[in-house]
Amino acid sequence: MKSFTWDKKELEALLAKRYKLLEMNPSHKKRETIEEDIELLEEMLHLPQSLIEDDEEIILDEETKPIRQESLAHTLYQNYVKPYQLLTDKSFESIARGAIFVVPEVEAYSPSEFQKTVKSDKELVSNVLEVLRKVNKDFARFAEDTLYGSNRIVELLSIPDEDYEMIPELGTCYMDTLLPHPFAIIYRNQTILEFNTLGHELGHLYKEQFLTTQKEENPYFLELEGYFIELIMNDFAQSYGYSKEDTLKEIQNRLHIVNNFIQDLNVQYYASKFAKYKPYYLSIPKLKKELEKQNIPIFINKSNVIGYIDSELDESIMMIHSFFGALDLYNLYRQDPEKAFYLLKRSFTLPTQPLQAYLKNIDATYHQDDYTNLKQFVKRLEPTKRES
């Protein structure tokens, strides 16, 4: 049980920040959140300390350490204000939503549509390590120890094609505090997918060694390193028996996934504007009209409108910004590999901070140059012609 002290100055400072955010003309949903914070802060300022403190008696024995005295304002900030701090920086949302006219709506390829190769686990691992030695020696040393060392933390699993079509992820990293160390599983299907995915998951594992003393990582770039390494792997794929057609299919698949997140984010944004209409299905006509106006091709009905209205924006924003940031790092890598990996490693230990500061620290430019690198990436799809 926590015990609180009443800190008027801290509460007043937080209240002042909330009022400043209101002056920035936030969206309707953000305004409601800010106003709720203000109401709570003002209520706390008017409560006597006797009502704020916990009523439950705390019994301490000889071995029990005294309860830490935490200020009410600090607790209020951690539980109610901080979770919205990044989202109230509107650039997170608006930059991600703005890309809807840049990323094309493309159809994805299923795993069965990629050409098969016959590679043993040993050959697959050897191929990936050869690429990483060309790319970055430090990362390659880590990967070699990870894949061959006594503390091997990557498992390669072969599964039937019919099961492979159903799995939500081609590979997964497990980073549970209850486990002694993180580990990854790569689902094999003898295509370029496993080649790129192994690089992707090694990127996540690589980051973990830098986070042993880091209490938190920026929640909006959790996939940055995975996407970055995956993009590099795709460039080398043809040297290891994978076709040019399949490398382009992988690009199309990645753009399809990002496009879905961008569309979902836009639908969530507009759906939140109509959340005041209850029951929620009353929002459907207004939402449909808004989506048609914005040229967003999403089908809305009674079943999914509730999901869009109630869902959080965080995952979509994180995936979109992770990909944009990875593309900028990838473009830099093609010009200056050493600097790109230096910035990647630096991104691992950056604390949670405003978007603009984070992007500056990794030399990202997509928020300033109208998605130049993204547009160039999209152009690579031009030779691709899907079989009917």
Summary of the structure (lengths in Angstrom):
residues: 388
radius of gyration: 24.2
end to end distance: 63.7
largest distance: 76.1
contacts: 1144
relative contact order: 0.11
helix: 60%
strand: 5%
